Amino acid sequence: MFRNIKDNRSQSSFLLFVNIVLFLTVSLQGQTSIETLIQELKAIPPIYYSSEAYSFYTRTGQNIPPQLPRETVSKGYRAAIKLGNMGSGASEAIPLLIENYPIVVHVTEIRNASYSGEGMFEDWLMTYLTSEKNKFILSSPVLDYNSMTLCENSVITTHQIDFIDKKVGASGAIVRATVNITVTLYFHIGACTLTRITGASIGTQQQDWKQWYQVNGTTAIAGTPLNDSTSKTYVPPAKSADDIILKGTYKITLTTGDELTGVVEAKNDTSLTLETIDGKPYLFRLSLVKNYELIQRPKKDIKKLSDRVQLSYEELMNTGVDNLFLEVIIAGGTSFKGTLASIDKSMLRINIDGSKIPITKEAIRQIMTLPPQENNTTKKDVIQGPIDTVIVKNPQVDDWGVRGADVKITGQIQNQNNNSVIMKLLDGSTKVINRADIVRIFMNSSSKIEDPIKLYAKPLFCPNDMFLVDMPPGRKGKPFFKVCIDRYEYPNRKDQVPVVSISFLEAKKYCESHGKRLCTAEEWEWACAGIEGNPYPYGFNREENKCNSDTRQIERSGARLNCVSKFGGFDMTGNVFEWVEGKNNEPAMMGGPYSKCQTVSPGLDGSAKPQTGLRCCKR
């Protein structure tokens, strides 16, 4: 018995020893993990220039030091993302992030962009800037798309315009111009990581983070929860009167040491007038403001909001009024009218006929409240609820007896039997369809959300092997849509020779089997031509060696790095022809040697041809 007790004690001691070892091992692994990430972060330079930025600055005579290999830099940035995922657990990395403050600089150049007076010049320009920012986030040279979305607000865009020619109207506004646009994007990954670790929204300026650290640094490193109500708050100093909201209630600390709390009654570029809570007015220079804290945003008179009142995004966010009837105008001039469904710091949703349309803050040009009477729409005898689609045979045949493409009929099926289908059409009329003519029926196939403008407003994220084509609305003579398109020709793999001798029907079946579809001729054209509508993916003038124009030799996908469109599609002209859906969904071909982005070749009977392949689209 004594021996059993001794054995049990020995066993217990051994188990305790094992548990201690395991605990220390896990602790050391966690510590080593953070230390390893910090070491990887130390290996990256404060500023990294993408290959496009390096080429641009070198070409323009600026002295840029040789850059580290992109793989080394990407490893350091991935370490920053992992540190951000740890939150306050990675607080020991804060001093390094503030001191090094890593930034990626990327430059894109848009040549011979033509503005012909459609909408305001500034809105036209904003379309390009937004597109370039989206492309950078989608295909960043240093991080994958999912990581980039975590830091989307830390990508700042600046630009320079060189006018090739310009015409100004009587009002002084630009009415026509041809310009070169240089877009510089600054990705403040240091600011993004600091924000994710600390939970503080300080912005992207390194100096502001340094001042924040002077206030919070000790407690942050000591492990005090950064969202603790006892921790101090740092607010960047006012850079101009624009940073302070008129009629807002503020707590303001002056460089003299005085603290004032009250409502900002007036402001200009150099001074503020503050009426304190006890009714005393103070006038002082902006330069005296050391810190400020917004206590309460200005309240709007709810009764007045029933009239036509223009609001800023921030004012709308703080009205506290539900179901306001609004008109929202986005960049490019497109107008949405509906009731406010929800709003946050980055996006509002407007309810239009039961569909909640998301509109990002940066896309909004103007917000106007509307009187209730403008919301009194007359109810028409139209379909309510889900929409059905019936595909029927085309009754028309050509001179050779070939039947045309199938016809799509949309509406709502009211009744059906073995002989016919009775359908209420979108215009309220009724149609009886012979069952023998029906190819296929799609129940609940679409809804009002499929209206083109509403469809455009829906968010769209493309997988890595596809690229986003974003054609904003509001520009005369140009389509608007958003679609994902294969980056390379089928089988959509870089450095692989495209597959050819595919028929039109085989191409459609391939796309459908991968949850995609064939592109329309319009989608393909603008994916190749870019927003500016160039004849070639690389620009306005044809250059012999940019794309493969050899009709005898098919090259590997992506072999010619300069044969890429502004949106990101490789080999869209040259190499092989690609099947698309033309008018009335008939077979057509685009691309291929000596073609332009706008060239559409008839597909005739859709049979396979020696140099015809494909790429797919997806919405």
C-alpha positions as CSV (number, residue, x, y, z in Angstrom):
1,M,0.0,0.0,0.0
2,F,2.8,2.4,0.9
3,R,4.5,1.7,-2.4
4,N,1.2,2.6,-4.2
5,I,1.0,5.9,-2.4
6,K,4.6,6.6,-3.3
7,D,4.0,5.7,-6.9
8,N,0.9,8.0,-7.0
9,R,2.9,10.9,-5.6
10,S,5.6,10.3,-8.1
11,Q,3.1,10.2,-10.9
12,S,1.4,13.4,-9.7
13,S,4.8,15.2,-9.5
14,F,5.6,14.1,-13.0
15,L,2.2,15.3,-14.4
16,L,2.7,18.7,-12.6
17,F,6.2,18.9,-14.2
18,V,4.7,18.1,-17.6
19,N,2.0,20.7,-17.3
20,I,4.5,23.4,-16.2
21,V,6.7,22.5,-19.2
22,L,3.7,22.7,-21.6
23,F,2.6,26.0,-20.1
24,L,6.1,27.5,-20.5
25,T,6.4,26.1,-24.0
26,V,3.1,27.7,-25.1
27,S,4.0,31.0,-23.5
28,L,7.4,31.1,-25.1
29,Q,5.9,30.2,-28.5
30,G,3.5,33.1,-28.2
31,Q,6.3,35.4,-27.2
32,T,8.6,34.1,-29.9
33,S,5.8,34.6,-32.5
34,I,5.4,38.3,-31.6
35,E,9.2,38.8,-31.5
36,T,9.5,37.1,-34.9
37,L,6.9,39.3,-36.4
38,I,8.6,42.4,-35.0
39,Q,11.9,41.3,-36.5
40,E,10.2,40.8,-39.9
41,L,8.7,44.3,-39.5
42,K,12.2,45.7,-38.8
43,A,13.5,44.3,-42.1
44,I,11.3,46.5,-44.3
45,P,12.1,50.1,-45.2
46,P,10.0,53.1,-44.0
47,I,9.1,53.8,-47.6
48,Y,8.7,51.1,-50.3
49,Y,8.2,52.1,-53.9
50,S,6.3,49.7,-56.2
51,S,8.0,48.8,-59.5
52,E,5.6,51.3,-61.2
53,A,6.5,54.1,-58.8
54,Y,10.2,53.3,-59.0
55,S,10.1,53.4,-62.8
56,F,8.1,56.7,-62.8
57,Y,10.4,58.5,-60.3
58,T,13.6,57.2,-62.0
59,R,12.3,58.3,-65.4
60,T,11.5,61.8,-64.1
61,G,15.0,62.3,-62.7
62,Q,14.3,61.6,-59.0
63,N,16.9,59.7,-57.0
64,I,15.3,56.7,-55.6
65,P,17.5,54.1,-53.8
66,P,17.4,50.5,-55.0
67,Q,14.5,48.6,-53.5
68,L,14.5,45.4,-51.5
69,P,13.1,42.3,-53.2
70,R,9.3,42.4,-53.2
71,E,9.1,39.1,-51.4
72,T,11.1,40.5,-48.4
73,V,8.8,43.5,-48.2
74,S,5.6,41.5,-48.6
75,K,6.8,39.3,-45.7
76,G,7.2,42.3,-43.5
77,Y,3.8,43.7,-44.4
78,R,2.2,40.3,-43.7
79,A,3.8,40.5,-40.3
80,A,2.2,43.9,-39.8
81,I,-1.2,42.5,-40.7
82,K,-0.7,39.6,-38.2
83,L,0.3,42.1,-35.5
84,G,-2.9,44.1,-36.2
85,N,-4.9,40.9,-35.8
86,M,-3.6,40.5,-32.2
87,G,-5.1,43.8,-31.1
88,S,-3.7,45.2,-27.9
89,G,-1.8,41.9,-27.4
90,A,0.8,43.4,-29.9
91,S,1.2,46.7,-28.1
92,E,5.0,46.2,-27.8
93,A,5.2,46.7,-31.5
94,I,3.7,50.3,-31.3
95,P,7.1,52.2,-30.8
96,L,8.6,50.5,-33.9
97,L,5.5,51.1,-36.0
98,I,5.5,54.8,-35.0
99,E,9.2,55.2,-35.6
100,N,9.5,53.3,-38.9
101,Y,5.9,54.1,-40.0
102,P,6.0,52.0,-43.2
103,I,4.4,53.4,-46.3
104,V,4.0,52.0,-49.8
105,V,4.1,54.4,-52.7
106,H,2.5,53.3,-56.0
107,V,2.1,55.4,-59.2
108,T,-0.1,54.9,-62.2
109,E,-0.2,57.0,-65.3
110,I,-3.3,57.6,-67.5
111,R,-2.5,59.0,-70.9
112,N,-4.6,61.0,-73.4
113,A,-7.8,60.7,-71.3
114,S,-10.5,62.6,-73.1
115,Y,-13.2,64.7,-71.3
116,S,-16.0,65.8,-73.5
117,G,-18.3,67.7,-71.2
118,E,-20.3,64.8,-69.7
119,G,-21.1,65.9,-66.1
120,M,-18.6,68.0,-64.2
121,F,-14.9,67.7,-64.9
122,E,-14.2,67.1,-61.2
123,D,-16.6,64.1,-61.2
124,W,-15.1,62.8,-64.4
125,L,-11.7,63.0,-62.8
126,M,-12.9,61.4,-59.5
127,T,-14.0,58.3,-61.6
128,Y,-10.4,57.7,-62.6
129,L,-9.0,58.2,-59.1
130,T,-11.6,55.9,-57.5
131,S,-10.9,53.3,-60.2
132,E,-7.2,53.4,-59.7
133,K,-7.6,53.1,-55.9
134,N,-9.9,50.1,-56.4
135,K,-7.4,48.4,-58.8
136,F,-4.6,49.0,-56.3
137,I,-6.6,47.4,-53.5
138,L,-7.7,44.5,-55.7
139,S,-4.2,43.7,-57.0
140,S,-1.7,45.3,-54.6
141,P,2.0,44.5,-55.2
142,V,2.6,43.8,-51.6
143,L,-0.5,42.1,-50.0
144,D,-3.4,39.9,-50.9
145,Y,-6.9,41.4,-51.4
146,N,-8.3,40.2,-48.1
147,S,-5.4,41.9,-46.2
148,M,-5.8,45.1,-48.3
149,T,-9.5,45.4,-47.4
150,L,-8.5,45.6,-43.7
151,C,-6.6,48.7,-44.5
152,E,-8.7,50.3,-47.2
153,N,-9.1,53.5,-45.3
154,S,-5.3,53.9,-45.1
155,V,-4.9,54.2,-48.9
156,I,-4.7,57.9,-49.7
157,T,-4.8,59.1,-53.4
158,T,-3.2,62.2,-54.8
159,H,-3.0,63.2,-58.5
160,Q,-1.4,65.6,-61.0
161,I,-3.1,66.7,-64.2
162,D,-1.2,67.8,-67.3
163,F,-3.5,69.4,-69.9
164,I,-2.8,68.5,-73.5
165,D,-5.6,70.7,-74.7
166,K,-8.5,72.4,-72.8
167,K,-11.6,74.4,-73.6
168,V,-13.2,76.6,-70.9
169,G,-16.8,77.8,-71.1
170,A,-18.3,81.2,-70.3
171,S,-18.7,80.3,-66.7
172,G,-15.1,79.4,-66.3
173,A,-15.8,75.6,-66.1
174,I,-13.9,73.2,-68.2
175,V,-16.1,71.9,-71.1
176,R,-13.6,69.8,-73.0
177,A,-10.1,68.6,-72.3
178,T,-7.5,65.9,-73.1
179,V,-5.2,65.2,-70.2
180,N,-2.5,63.0,-68.8
181,I,-3.2,62.0,-65.2
182,T,-0.6,60.8,-62.8
183,V,-2.1,59.1,-59.8
184,T,0.0,58.6,-56.7
185,L,-1.3,56.2,-54.0
186,Y,0.1,56.2,-50.5
187,F,-0.7,53.0,-48.5
188,H,-0.1,53.9,-44.8
189,I,0.2,50.3,-43.5
190,G,1.9,51.6,-40.4
191,A,-1.2,53.7,-39.6
192,C,-3.5,50.8,-40.4
193,T,-1.7,48.5,-38.0
194,L,-1.5,51.1,-35.3
195,T,-5.3,51.7,-35.6
196,R,-6.0,47.9,-35.4
197,I,-3.7,47.4,-32.3
198,T,-4.8,50.5,-30.4
199,G,-8.4,51.0,-31.5
200,A,-7.6,54.7,-31.9
201,S,-8.6,56.6,-35.0
202,I,-5.8,59.1,-35.4
203,G,-5.5,59.2,-39.2
204,T,-2.5,58.6,-41.5
205,Q,-0.1,61.4,-40.4
206,Q,3.0,60.1,-38.5
207,Q,3.3,63.3,-36.4
208,D,-0.3,62.8,-35.1
209,W,0.6,59.2,-34.0
210,K,3.8,60.5,-32.3
211,Q,1.7,63.0,-30.3
212,W,-0.8,60.3,-29.4
213,Y,2.1,58.1,-28.2
214,Q,3.4,60.9,-25.9
215,V,0.0,60.8,-24.2
216,N,-0.8,57.1,-24.2
217,G,2.6,55.4,-24.8
218,T,3.4,54.3,-21.3
219,T,0.0,52.8,-20.5
220,A,-0.2,51.2,-23.9
221,I,3.1,49.3,-23.5
222,A,2.3,48.4,-19.9
223,G,-0.7,46.5,-21.1
224,T,-3.5,48.7,-19.9
225,P,-6.6,47.9,-22.1
226,L,-6.5,50.6,-24.8
227,N,-10.3,50.9,-24.7
228,D,-10.3,51.4,-20.9
229,S,-12.5,54.4,-20.0
230,T,-9.7,55.6,-17.7
231,S,-7.2,55.9,-20.5
232,K,-6.5,59.3,-22.0
233,T,-7.7,60.4,-25.4
234,Y,-5.7,62.2,-28.0
235,V,-7.4,64.2,-30.8
236,P,-5.2,65.6,-33.6
237,P,-5.1,69.4,-33.5
238,A,-7.3,71.3,-35.9
239,K,-5.5,72.0,-39.1
240,S,-8.1,74.4,-40.3
241,A,-11.6,75.7,-39.5
242,D,-12.9,73.0,-41.9
243,D,-12.1,70.4,-39.2
244,I,-14.6,72.0,-36.7
245,I,-18.3,71.6,-37.2
246,L,-20.4,74.8,-37.0
247,K,-23.0,74.7,-34.2
248,G,-21.3,71.6,-32.7
249,T,-20.6,71.4,-29.0
250,Y,-16.9,71.2,-28.2
251,K,-14.6,70.9,-25.3
252,I,-11.5,72.9,-26.3
253,T,-8.1,73.1,-24.6
254,L,-6.1,76.2,-25.5
255,T,-2.3,76.5,-25.5
256,T,-2.8,79.0,-22.6
257,G,-4.0,76.1,-20.4
258,D,-7.7,77.3,-20.4
259,E,-10.5,74.8,-21.0
260,L,-13.7,75.9,-22.7
261,T,-16.9,74.0,-23.3
262,G,-19.6,75.4,-25.6
263,V,-21.2,75.7,-29.1
264,V,-19.2,77.0,-32.1
265,E,-21.3,79.9,-33.3
266,A,-19.0,81.2,-36.0
267,K,-15.7,80.4,-37.6
268,N,-13.4,81.5,-40.4
269,D,-9.9,80.5,-41.6
270,T,-8.2,82.1,-38.6
271,S,-10.6,82.2,-35.6
272,L,-13.5,80.7,-33.7
273,T,-16.4,82.2,-31.8
274,L,-17.5,79.9,-29.0
275,E,-20.5,80.4,-26.8
276,T,-19.9,78.6,-23.5
277,I,-22.6,76.7,-21.6
278,D,-23.1,79.6,-19.3
279,G,-23.9,81.9,-22.2
280,K,-20.6,83.8,-22.5
281,P,-19.1,84.3,-26.0
282,Y,-15.4,83.9,-26.6
283,L,-13.5,84.9,-29.8
284,F,-10.0,83.4,-30.2
285,R,-7.4,82.5,-32.8
286,L,-7.4,79.0,-34.3
287,S,-3.6,78.8,-33.6
288,L,-4.4,78.8,-29.9
289,V,-6.3,75.5,-30.1
290,K,-4.2,72.7,-28.5
291,N,-6.8,69.9,-28.4
292,Y,-10.5,69.7,-29.0
293,E,-13.2,67.1,-28.4
294,L,-16.6,67.0,-30.1
295,I,-19.2,66.4,-27.4
296,Q,-22.3,66.7,-29.5
297,R,-23.0,67.3,-33.2
298,P,-25.4,70.0,-34.2
299,K,-29.1,69.1,-34.1
300,K,-31.2,69.7,-37.1
301,D,-34.8,71.0,-36.9
302,I,-36.7,67.8,-37.8
303,K,-39.6,69.9,-39.1
304,K,-37.4,71.7,-41.6
305,L,-36.1,68.4,-42.8
306,S,-39.4,67.8,-44.5
307,D,-38.5,70.6,-46.9
308,R,-35.8,70.6,-49.6
309,V,-32.7,70.9,-47.4
310,Q,-29.1,70.1,-48.4
311,L,-27.2,68.1,-45.8
312,S,-23.6,67.0,-45.5
313,Y,-23.0,63.3,-44.9
314,E,-22.1,64.0,-41.3
315,E,-25.2,66.0,-40.7
316,L,-27.4,63.3,-42.1
317,M,-25.7,60.7,-39.9
318,N,-26.5,62.7,-36.8
319,T,-30.1,63.7,-37.4
320,G,-31.4,60.7,-35.7
321,V,-34.4,60.7,-38.0
322,D,-35.6,57.5,-39.6
323,N,-37.3,57.1,-43.0
324,L,-36.2,60.5,-44.3
325,F,-37.1,60.9,-48.0
326,L,-33.9,61.8,-49.8
327,E,-32.3,62.5,-53.1
328,V,-28.7,61.3,-53.3
329,I,-26.6,62.3,-56.2
330,I,-23.4,60.4,-56.8
331,A,-20.2,61.3,-58.7
332,G,-21.1,61.3,-62.4
333,G,-24.6,62.8,-61.8
334,T,-26.7,59.8,-61.2
335,S,-29.6,60.5,-58.8
336,F,-31.3,58.1,-56.4
337,K,-34.6,59.0,-54.7
338,G,-35.8,56.9,-51.7
339,T,-36.1,56.7,-47.9
340,L,-33.0,56.4,-45.7
341,A,-32.7,52.9,-44.5
342,S,-29.5,53.1,-42.5
343,I,-26.2,55.1,-42.4
344,D,-22.8,54.7,-40.8
345,K,-19.4,56.3,-41.1
346,S,-18.7,54.8,-44.5
347,M,-22.0,54.0,-46.2
348,L,-25.7,54.8,-46.4
349,R,-28.4,52.6,-47.7
350,I,-31.4,54.1,-49.4
351,N,-34.7,52.2,-49.8
352,I,-36.0,52.4,-53.4
353,D,-39.2,50.4,-54.0
354,G,-38.3,47.9,-51.3
355,S,-34.7,47.4,-52.4
356,K,-32.0,48.8,-50.1
357,I,-29.2,50.2,-52.3
358,P,-25.8,50.7,-50.6
359,I,-23.9,53.9,-51.6
360,T,-20.4,54.6,-50.2
361,K,-19.7,58.0,-48.6
362,E,-16.8,58.7,-51.0
363,A,-19.1,58.3,-54.0
364,I,-21.7,60.8,-52.9
365,R,-21.7,64.3,-54.3
366,Q,-24.9,65.8,-52.8
367,I,-27.6,64.8,-50.3
368,M,-31.0,66.6,-50.4
369,T,-34.1,66.0,-48.2
370,L,-37.3,66.0,-50.2
371,P,-40.9,67.1,-49.2
372,P,-43.2,64.2,-48.4
373,Q,-45.4,65.0,-51.4
374,E,-42.6,64.0,-53.7
375,N,-42.7,60.5,-52.2
376,N,-46.4,60.0,-53.2
377,T,-45.8,57.8,-56.1
378,T,-48.9,56.4,-57.9
379,K,-49.3,52.7,-57.6
380,K,-49.3,51.1,-61.0
381,D,-50.8,47.8,-61.9
382,V,-47.4,46.2,-62.0
383,I,-46.0,42.9,-60.6
384,Q,-45.4,42.7,-56.9
385,G,-43.1,40.0,-55.6
386,P,-40.6,37.7,-57.3
387,I,-40.1,37.7,-61.1
388,D,-40.1,34.6,-63.3
389,T,-38.3,34.1,-66.6
390,V,-39.4,31.9,-69.5
391,I,-37.1,31.1,-72.4
392,V,-38.9,30.3,-75.6
393,K,-37.9,29.4,-79.1
394,N,-37.4,32.2,-81.6
395,P,-40.2,31.9,-84.2
396,Q,-38.1,33.7,-86.8
397,V,-35.7,31.8,-89.2
398,D,-33.3,33.2,-91.8
399,D,-33.1,32.4,-95.5
400,W,-31.2,29.2,-94.8
401,G,-33.8,28.0,-92.3
402,V,-31.6,28.7,-89.2
403,R,-33.6,29.7,-86.2
404,G,-32.6,32.9,-84.3
405,A,-31.4,33.0,-80.7
406,D,-33.9,32.0,-78.0
407,V,-36.1,34.8,-76.6
408,K,-36.4,35.7,-72.9
409,I,-39.8,36.6,-71.4
410,T,-40.0,38.1,-67.9
411,G,-42.9,38.5,-65.6
412,Q,-44.9,36.4,-63.2
413,I,-46.5,33.0,-64.0
414,Q,-50.2,33.1,-63.1
415,N,-51.2,29.6,-64.2
416,Q,-49.8,26.7,-66.2
417,N,-50.9,23.3,-67.5
418,N,-49.7,20.7,-69.9
419,N,-50.5,22.9,-72.9
420,S,-49.6,26.5,-72.0
421,V,-48.2,28.9,-69.4
422,I,-50.2,32.1,-68.6
423,M,-47.8,34.9,-67.6
424,K,-48.4,38.4,-66.4
425,L,-45.8,40.6,-68.0
426,L,-43.9,43.5,-66.5
427,D,-46.1,46.1,-68.2
428,G,-49.2,44.5,-66.6
429,S,-50.4,42.7,-69.7
430,T,-51.1,38.9,-69.9
431,K,-49.5,36.5,-72.4
432,V,-50.3,32.9,-73.1
433,I,-47.2,30.9,-74.1
434,N,-47.5,27.6,-75.9
435,R,-45.8,24.8,-73.9
436,A,-44.2,23.4,-77.0
437,D,-42.3,26.7,-77.6
438,I,-40.8,26.8,-74.1
439,V,-37.1,25.9,-73.8
440,R,-36.8,26.4,-70.0
441,I,-38.5,28.1,-67.1
442,F,-36.7,29.9,-64.3
443,M,-39.0,30.5,-61.2
444,N,-38.2,33.5,-59.0
445,S,-35.3,34.2,-61.3
446,S,-34.8,37.9,-60.7
447,S,-36.4,40.9,-58.9
448,K,-36.5,44.7,-59.1
449,I,-33.0,44.8,-57.8
450,E,-31.8,43.8,-61.3
451,D,-32.5,47.3,-62.6
452,P,-29.2,48.4,-64.0
453,I,-28.5,51.3,-61.7
454,K,-29.5,49.2,-58.6
455,L,-27.4,46.3,-59.9
456,Y,-24.4,48.7,-60.3
457,A,-24.8,49.9,-56.7
458,K,-24.5,46.4,-55.3
459,P,-21.0,45.6,-53.9
460,L,-18.9,43.2,-56.1
461,F,-15.7,41.4,-55.1
462,C,-13.7,39.4,-57.7
463,P,-11.6,36.3,-57.0
464,N,-7.8,36.6,-57.5
465,D,-7.9,35.0,-61.0
466,M,-10.4,37.6,-62.2
467,F,-10.3,41.4,-62.4
468,L,-13.0,44.0,-61.8
469,V,-14.3,46.2,-64.6
470,D,-16.1,49.2,-63.1
471,M,-17.8,51.5,-65.5
472,P,-19.6,54.2,-63.5
473,P,-23.0,55.6,-64.6
474,G,-23.7,59.2,-65.6
475,R,-21.3,59.5,-68.6
476,K,-22.9,60.2,-72.0
477,G,-22.3,57.7,-74.7
478,K,-20.7,55.1,-72.4
479,P,-22.3,52.1,-70.7
480,F,-22.3,51.5,-67.0
481,F,-21.8,48.1,-65.3
482,K,-19.6,46.2,-62.8
483,V,-18.4,42.7,-63.7
484,C,-15.6,40.3,-62.9
485,I,-13.6,39.0,-65.9
486,D,-11.0,36.2,-66.2
487,R,-7.5,37.7,-66.1
488,Y,-6.2,35.4,-68.8
489,E,-7.6,33.4,-71.7
490,Y,-9.0,29.9,-71.0
491,P,-7.9,28.0,-68.9
492,N,-7.2,31.4,-67.1
493,R,-3.7,30.5,-65.9
494,K,-0.6,32.6,-66.3
495,D,2.2,31.0,-68.4
496,Q,-0.1,28.4,-69.9
497,V,-0.9,28.2,-73.6
498,P,-4.6,29.0,-74.2
499,V,-6.8,26.2,-75.4
500,V,-8.3,26.8,-78.8
501,S,-10.6,25.0,-81.3
502,I,-13.5,25.5,-79.0
503,S,-17.1,26.1,-80.4
504,F,-19.4,28.8,-79.1
505,L,-21.6,26.3,-77.3
506,E,-18.6,24.6,-75.7
507,A,-17.4,28.0,-74.5
508,K,-20.8,28.7,-72.9
509,K,-20.9,25.3,-71.2
510,Y,-17.4,25.7,-69.8
511,C,-18.2,29.1,-68.2
512,E,-21.5,27.8,-66.8
513,S,-19.7,24.8,-65.3
514,H,-17.5,27.2,-63.3
515,G,-20.4,29.4,-62.1
516,K,-19.7,32.0,-64.8
517,R,-20.9,33.0,-68.2
518,L,-19.6,34.3,-71.5
519,C,-18.9,38.0,-71.6
520,T,-21.0,40.2,-73.7
521,A,-19.3,42.1,-76.5
522,E,-19.9,45.4,-74.6
523,E,-18.3,44.1,-71.4
524,W,-15.3,42.7,-73.3
525,E,-14.8,45.9,-75.3
526,W,-14.6,48.2,-72.2
527,A,-12.5,45.7,-70.2
528,C,-10.0,46.0,-73.0
529,A,-10.4,49.7,-73.8
530,G,-10.6,51.1,-70.3
531,I,-12.8,54.0,-69.2
532,E,-11.1,56.2,-71.8
533,G,-12.1,53.9,-74.6
534,N,-8.7,53.3,-76.2
535,P,-8.4,51.2,-79.4
536,Y,-5.8,49.0,-77.7
537,P,-5.4,47.8,-74.1
538,Y,-2.1,49.6,-73.7
539,G,-3.2,53.0,-75.2
540,F,-4.4,54.9,-78.2
541,N,-1.7,54.1,-80.8
542,R,-0.9,50.6,-82.0
543,E,2.6,49.3,-81.1
544,E,3.7,46.2,-83.0
545,N,5.4,44.3,-80.2
546,K,3.2,45.1,-77.2
547,C,0.9,42.1,-78.0
548,N,1.3,38.9,-80.0
549,S,0.2,39.7,-83.6
550,D,1.8,36.5,-85.1
551,T,-1.1,34.6,-86.6
552,R,1.0,31.4,-86.7
553,Q,2.1,31.2,-83.1
554,I,0.0,31.2,-79.9
555,E,1.9,32.4,-76.9
556,R,1.6,31.6,-73.2
557,S,-0.9,33.7,-71.3
558,G,0.7,36.8,-69.8
559,A,4.0,36.3,-71.7
560,R,3.9,39.9,-72.8
561,L,3.7,42.1,-69.7
562,N,2.8,45.2,-71.6
563,C,-0.2,43.6,-73.3
564,V,-2.5,44.3,-70.4
565,S,-5.6,46.6,-70.1
566,K,-5.9,49.4,-67.6
567,F,-8.4,47.2,-65.7
568,G,-6.0,44.2,-65.6
569,G,-6.9,41.8,-68.5
570,F,-3.9,40.2,-70.3
571,D,-3.8,39.4,-74.1
572,M,-7.2,41.0,-74.9
573,T,-5.8,41.9,-78.3
574,G,-3.4,39.6,-80.1
575,N,-2.8,35.9,-79.3
576,V,-6.2,34.1,-79.8
577,F,-9.7,35.2,-80.7
578,E,-12.3,34.9,-77.9
579,W,-16.0,34.0,-78.0
580,V,-18.4,36.6,-76.7
581,E,-22.2,37.1,-76.9
582,G,-23.1,39.7,-79.5
583,K,-26.4,41.3,-80.2
584,N,-29.4,39.1,-79.4
585,N,-26.9,36.7,-77.8
586,E,-25.6,35.5,-81.1
587,P,-22.0,34.1,-81.4
588,A,-19.3,36.7,-82.0
589,M,-15.5,36.9,-81.6
590,M,-13.2,39.6,-80.2
591,G,-9.5,40.1,-79.7
592,G,-7.0,38.2,-81.8
593,P,-4.1,39.4,-84.0
594,Y,-4.5,42.9,-85.5
595,S,-7.8,43.5,-83.8
596,K,-8.8,46.6,-81.8
597,C,-10.7,46.5,-78.5
598,Q,-13.8,47.6,-80.5
599,T,-13.5,45.0,-83.2
600,V,-16.4,42.5,-83.2
601,S,-16.2,39.6,-85.7
602,P,-19.3,37.6,-86.6
603,G,-19.3,34.1,-85.2
604,L,-21.5,32.7,-88.0
605,D,-22.6,29.3,-86.9
606,G,-20.5,29.2,-83.8
607,S,-18.4,26.3,-84.9
608,A,-14.9,25.7,-83.5
609,K,-12.0,27.5,-85.2
610,P,-8.2,26.9,-85.0
611,Q,-7.4,30.2,-83.2
612,T,-10.6,30.7,-81.1
613,G,-10.6,30.4,-77.3
614,L,-12.5,32.3,-74.6
615,R,-12.5,34.0,-71.2
616,C,-15.5,34.2,-68.8
617,C,-17.4,36.9,-66.9
618,K,-19.2,36.8,-63.6
619,R,-21.5,39.1,-61.7
